[in-house]
Amino acid sequence: MRVLVLGGYGLIGLAVSKRLIADGHTVIGLGRSSARGRALLPEADWRQADISKLRNAADWKPLLDQVDAVVNAAGALQDGLKDNVTAIQFTAIKALVEACESLGIKSLVQISAPGVSDDSETVFYRTKAKADQMVTSSALDWTILRPGLVIAPQAYGGTSLVRTLAAVPWVQPLILAETPVQTVAVDDVAQAVSRAIAGDLNRKDIDLVETDPQSLSTLVLAVRSWLGFASPRLVLALPSFIGMAMAKGADLAGWLGWRSALRSTSVSVLQRGVTGDASDWEAISGRPPRSLEQTLRDMPSTVQERVYARIMLAFPILLILLSLFWIVSGVIGLTEHDRAVSVIQGKMPDTLAHLFVRSGSIIDILVGAAMLFRPTTRLACFASILVSIGYLTGAAIFTPELWSDPLGPMIKVFPGIGLALAVAALTQER
């Protein structure tokens, strides 16, 4: 069969695409970047589109050409610079169902979540619930799959957050430590999708979760052990309001393009728990999905996982420090304009000295601000390196005495260049 996988290079979508290809199907992956899809899975045929903009059946029809079945593994946690949750999770899927019905495409697998409802406090759950209801009322041979917290070799979203928390040295900070969570291995989700595409699960609505829940504290400590980090000297249970305050900050970062897993939607979901009923899948397959212990045992960690966890813990600090370095430098240059000019006075005409200080200060502020805006972070890092080289060159020509200054103002530029290179290298889309 020719299967269109929405979100084809996402955490779940990539595993599903690989499984379907292994089963002998032809996979057409759909994502915002076909180039990224081809780099991750060249065996698939990639099509490029922003799902949030596919709001009518006519928008979907070119993408559904010669397609036999559809798997919806796309989604968005929360509204932000790049994401419109309602458009992605409901409006576009409603249009997709209409297009499939008009084109005679019968099979649709919808990846949802356990416990979604119309009256949920989060847009994420409400839109999933509305889309599920619309799918189940259609004429299609649908399957609804509801995975719990998905554990995969790749880290994104909730699994990335758990790994990052587990990397905190010496202590283990937690919010909502006793929240019940049921996990599922991404390969078990892919297996369920494979069976649905084969027609074994028509018109079934199934939770995909391990049999027994564990507390969030147990989960994070298990992942910490799996990563090979030392047991914490103290498990620090923080009040939930601290977690929500951090989430509100992450919400703001979302409008700058940063898709943090620790946003208010995540905290709201955790407050109610991530749980489901494993019995339906056990009755169908003869066994429940793998437990967290089995999943981690089948997926041994390597140095890459440990490095990733530590980098994700440090990255926000590195980014903020680098941004503040440039912004504060620019602000000081503007507020202490005359003192800054005095350093180069006599080395060039006064008008040019004033212009040099003022324009340099403004450039510093713009570079630092651009680092905080996700689409321009890497460009701003490279711009900061060029500006730094310009300052070093200017100092060598006009103020060579600064190179031997006891406080080392010019020598300190080099660590800033190194930090910019590090942030640029770490600022990658999944």
C-alpha positions in Angstrom: 0.0 0.0 0.0 1.0 3.6 -0.5 0.7 5.3 3.0 0.8 9.0 3.7 2.3 9.6 7.1 1.6 13.1 8.5 4.5 14.3 10.7 6.6 11.7 9.0 9.9 12.6 10.6 8.6 13.3 14.1 9.2 11.2 17.2 6.3 8.8 16.4 6.1 9.4 12.7 9.6 8.4 11.9 9.3 5.1 13.8 6.0 4.4 12.0 7.5 5.3 8.6 10.4 2.9 9.1 8.1 0.1 10.3 5.8 0.5 7.3 8.7 0.5 4.9 10.0 -2.7 6.6 6.5 -4.2 6.1 6.8 -3.6 2.3 4.6 -0.5 2.1 5.5 2.6 0.2 5.6 5.6 2.6 4.9 9.1 1.5 6.1 11.3 4.4 4.6 14.7 4.9 6.4 17.4 6.9 7.3 21.1 6.9 10.7 20.3 5.3 11.0 17.6 2.6 14.8 18.1 2.7 14.9 17.2 6.4 12.7 14.2 5.8 15.0 12.9 3.0 18.0 13.3 5.2 16.4 11.2 8.0 14.7 8.6 5.8 15.7 8.6 2.2 13.7 5.4 1.5 10.4 7.4 1.8 8.9 9.7 -0.8 8.7 13.1 0.9 6.1 15.9 0.3 6.3 19.3 1.9 3.5 21.3 3.5 2.5 23.2 6.6 -0.4 21.1 7.9 -1.9 24.1 9.7 -2.5 25.8 6.3 -4.4 22.8 4.8 -7.8 23.9 5.9 -10.0 22.7 3.0 -10.4 19.3 1.3 -9.1 20.9 -1.9 -5.8 21.7 -0.2 -5.3 18.0 0.7 -6.2 16.5 -2.7 -2.8 17.0 -4.4 -1.0 15.5 -1.4 -3.3 12.5 -1.5 -2.7 11.6 -5.1 -2.2 7.8 -5.4 -2.5 7.3 -1.6 -4.2 4.2 -0.2 -4.1 5.0 3.5 -3.2 7.8 5.9 -1.5 7.9 9.3 -1.9 11.1 11.3 1.2 11.3 13.6 1.3 15.1 13.5 0.4 17.4 16.4 1.4 20.5 18.4 1.6 20.9 22.1 0.7 24.5 22.4 0.2 27.7 20.3 3.4 29.5 19.5 5.3 31.3 16.8 5.3 28.2 14.5 2.2 26.4 15.8 -1.6 26.8 15.7 -2.9 23.9 17.7 -6.5 24.1 16.5 -5.5 24.4 12.9 -3.1 21.5 13.1 -5.1 19.1 15.2 -8.7 19.8 14.2 -9.3 22.1 11.2 -6.7 20.4 9.0 -7.8 16.9 10.0 -11.4 17.7 9.4 -10.5 18.8 5.9 -8.3 15.6 5.5 -11.2 13.3 6.4 -13.5 15.1 3.9 -10.8 14.8 1.2 -10.3 11.1 1.9 -14.0 10.4 1.7 -14.3 12.2 -1.6 -11.3 10.4 -3.1 -12.3 7.0 -1.8 -9.4 6.6 0.5 -10.8 4.3 3.2 -8.1 3.8 5.8 -7.1 6.4 8.4 -5.0 5.9 11.6 -5.3 8.7 14.1 -2.6 9.0 16.7 -4.4 10.7 19.7 -3.8 10.6 23.5 -5.4 8.9 26.4 -7.9 10.8 28.4 -8.7 13.6 25.9 -12.1 15.3 26.3 -14.1 18.2 25.0 -14.0 19.9 28.4 -10.3 19.6 29.0 -8.5 22.6 30.3 -5.9 22.4 27.5 -6.4 23.2 23.8 -4.2 20.3 23.0 -6.6 17.8 24.5 -9.8 19.6 23.4 -8.7 19.7 19.7 -7.6 16.0 19.8 -11.0 15.1 21.2 -12.9 17.0 18.6 -10.7 15.5 15.8 -11.2 12.0 17.2 -15.0 12.4 17.3 -15.0 13.7 13.7 -12.9 10.8 12.6 -15.1 8.2 14.3 -18.2 9.7 12.8 -16.8 9.5 9.3 -17.4 6.7 6.7 -13.7 5.7 6.8 -12.2 2.5 8.2 -10.6 4.4 11.1 -8.4 3.4 14.0 -7.7 5.6 17.0 -4.5 4.9 18.9 -3.8 6.6 22.2 -0.1 6.2 23.3 1.0 7.3 26.8 4.4 8.9 27.3 6.3 7.6 24.3 9.9 6.4 25.0 12.1 6.3 21.9 15.8 6.3 21.0 15.2 9.9 19.8 14.4 12.5 22.4 11.7 15.1 21.8 8.9 16.7 23.8 8.1 14.9 27.1 10.9 12.3 26.7 13.4 15.0 26.1 12.2 16.8 29.2 12.5 13.7 31.3 16.1 13.1 30.1 17.0 16.8 30.8 15.6 16.6 34.4 17.5 13.4 34.9 20.8 15.1 34.1 20.6 17.6 37.0 23.8 16.9 39.1 23.7 15.9 42.8 19.9 16.5 43.3 16.8 15.5 41.5 14.3 18.4 41.3 10.7 17.4 40.5 7.3 18.9 40.4 4.2 16.8 40.7 6.5 13.9 41.8 3.6 11.5 42.6 1.8 12.0 39.3 0.9 8.6 37.7 2.5 8.0 34.3 2.2 5.1 31.9 4.8 4.8 29.1 4.9 3.0 25.8 7.8 2.1 23.6 7.7 3.9 20.2 8.2 0.5 18.5 5.0 -0.8 20.1 3.2 2.2 18.7 4.7 1.5 15.3 3.6 -2.1 15.5 0.0 -1.1 16.3 -0.1 1.3 13.3 1.2 -1.5 11.2 -1.6 -3.8 12.3 -4.1 -1.0 11.7 -2.9 -0.4 8.1 -3.2 -4.2 7.6 -6.9 -3.9 8.5 -6.7 -5.7 11.8 -8.0 -2.8 13.9 -10.8 -1.2 11.9 -13.0 1.0 14.0 -11.2 0.3 17.2 -10.2 3.0 19.8 -7.2 1.7 21.8 -5.0 3.0 24.6 -1.3 2.1 24.1 0.1 2.1 27.6 2.1 -0.2 29.9 0.0 -2.2 32.4 1.0 -0.5 35.6 1.6 3.3 36.1 4.5 4.6 38.0 5.0 8.0 39.7 6.8 10.7 37.8 9.5 10.5 40.4 10.0 6.8 39.7 10.1 7.4 36.0 12.7 10.2 36.1 14.9 8.2 38.5 14.7 5.1 36.2 15.8 7.3 33.2 18.5 8.7 35.4 19.8 5.3 36.1 19.4 4.2 32.4 21.5 7.2 31.4 24.3 6.1 33.8 24.2 9.1 36.0 24.8 8.8 39.8 21.8 8.5 42.1 20.8 11.9 43.5 21.8 12.8 47.0 18.4 14.4 47.4 15.1 14.2 45.6 13.7 17.7 45.8 10.0 17.8 45.4 9.1 21.4 44.4 5.7 23.0 44.8 3.6 22.9 41.7 3.4 26.7 41.5 7.2 26.8 40.8 6.7 24.4 37.9 3.8 26.6 36.6 5.9 29.7 36.9 8.7 28.1 34.8 6.1 26.9 32.4 4.8 30.4 31.9 8.3 31.5 31.0 8.5 28.7 28.5 5.1 29.8 27.1 6.7 33.2 26.4 9.7 31.5 24.8 7.2 29.6 22.6 6.2 32.9 21.0 9.9 33.4 20.2 9.9 30.1 18.4 11.3 27.8 21.2 9.2 24.6 21.5 10.0 23.8 25.1 8.4 20.6 26.5 7.9 22.4 29.9 5.0 24.7 28.9 1.8 25.2 30.8 0.1 22.5 28.7 2.6 19.9 29.9 2.1 20.9 33.5 -1.7 20.8 33.1 -1.5 17.3 31.6 0.8 16.1 34.3 -1.6 17.4 37.0 -4.2 14.9 35.8 -1.7 12.1 35.0 -0.8 10.3 31.8 -2.7 7.1 32.1 -4.9 4.7 30.1 -6.2 1.1 30.0 -3.8 -1.5 28.6 -6.5 -4.3 28.5 -7.8 -3.7 25.0 -4.4 -4.0 23.4 -3.5 -7.0 25.5 -6.7 -8.7 24.3 -5.9 -7.9 20.7 -2.2 -8.7 20.7 -2.0 -11.3 23.4 0.4 -9.1 25.5 0.4 -5.6 26.9 2.9 -3.0 25.6 6.3 -3.2 27.1 6.8 -1.8 30.6 9.2 1.1 31.2 11.7 -1.4 32.6 11.5 -3.6 29.5 11.6 -0.5 27.1 14.8 0.8 28.7 16.4 -2.6 28.8 15.8 -3.1 25.1 17.2 0.4 24.3 20.6 0.7 26.1 21.9 4.2 26.5 25.2 5.4 25.1 27.4 8.4 25.6 25.3 10.2 23.0 22.3 10.0 25.3 24.3 11.3 28.3 25.8 14.2 26.3 22.4 15.1 24.9 20.8 15.2 28.3 23.5 17.4 29.8 23.6 19.7 26.7 19.8 20.3 26.9 20.2 21.1 30.6 22.9 23.7 29.9 21.7 25.1 26.6 19.1 27.6 27.9 21.8 29.0 30.2 24.4 29.3 27.4 21.9 31.0 25.1 20.7 33.5 27.8 24.3 34.3 28.9 25.4 34.9 25.3 22.4 37.1 24.6 22.8 39.1 27.8 26.5 39.6 27.1 25.7 41.4 23.8 22.7 43.3 25.0 24.4 44.5 28.2 27.5 45.5 26.2 25.4 47.6 23.9 23.4 49.2 26.7 26.7 50.1 28.5 28.0 51.6 25.3 25.0 53.8 25.0 24.8 54.9 28.7 28.5 55.4 29.0 28.9 56.9 25.6 31.4 59.6 26.5 33.7 57.2 28.4 33.6 54.8 25.5 34.5 57.5 23.0 37.4 58.6 25.2 39.1 55.2 24.6 39.5 55.9 20.9 39.5 59.7 21.0 42.5 61.1 19.2 42.9 57.9 17.2 40.2 59.0 14.6 38.1 62.1 14.0 35.7 62.9 16.8 32.6 62.6 14.6 33.7 59.1 13.5 34.5 58.1 17.1 31.0 59.0 18.3 29.5 57.3 15.3 31.6 54.2 15.9 30.6 53.9 19.5 26.9 54.6 19.0 26.5 52.3 16.0 28.5 49.5 17.6 26.3 49.7 20.7 23.1 49.4 18.7 24.5 46.5 16.7 25.4 44.7 19.9 21.9 45.1 21.2 20.3 43.9 18.0 22.6 40.9 17.8 21.8 39.9 21.4 18.1 40.3 20.9 18.2 38.3 17.6 19.8 35.4 19.5 16.6 35.0 21.6 14.4 34.8 18.5 14.5 31.1 17.4 14.4 31.7 13.6 17.4 34.0 13.8 19.5 32.5 16.6 22.1 30.8 14.4 22.4 33.8 12.1 22.8 36.1 15.1 25.5 33.8 16.5 27.5 34.0 13.3 26.9 37.8 13.1 28.3 38.1 16.7 31.4 36.3 15.5 31.9 38.6 12.6 31.3 41.7 14.8 33.8 40.3 17.3 36.4 39.9 14.6 35.7 43.5 13.5 36.2 44.7 17.0 39.5 42.7 17.3 40.7 44.2 14.0 39.7 47.7 15.0 41.5 47.3 18.4 44.6 46.1 16.7 44.7 49.2 14.4 43.5 52.0 16.7 44.0 50.8 20.3 46.8 48.1 20.3 47.5 48.9 24.0 44.2 47.2 24.9 45.8 43.9 24.0 48.1 44.2 27.0 45.6 45.6 29.4 45.8 43.7 32.7 42.0 43.0 32.6 42.4 41.5 29.2 39.3 43.1 27.5 40.4 41.8 24.0 41.4 38.4 25.2 38.0 37.9 26.6 36.4 38.3 23.2 37.7 34.8 22.2 35.6 32.8 24.7 32.6 34.8 23.5 33.4 33.6 20.0 33.7 30.0 21.2 30.3 30.3 23.1 28.7 31.6 19.9 30.0 28.7 17.9 28.6 26.3 20.6 25.2 27.9 20.6 25.0 27.9 16.8 26.0 24.2 16.7 23.4 23.3 19.3 20.5 25.3 17.7 19.2 22.6 15.4 15.7 21.6 14.5 14.9 18.0 15.3 
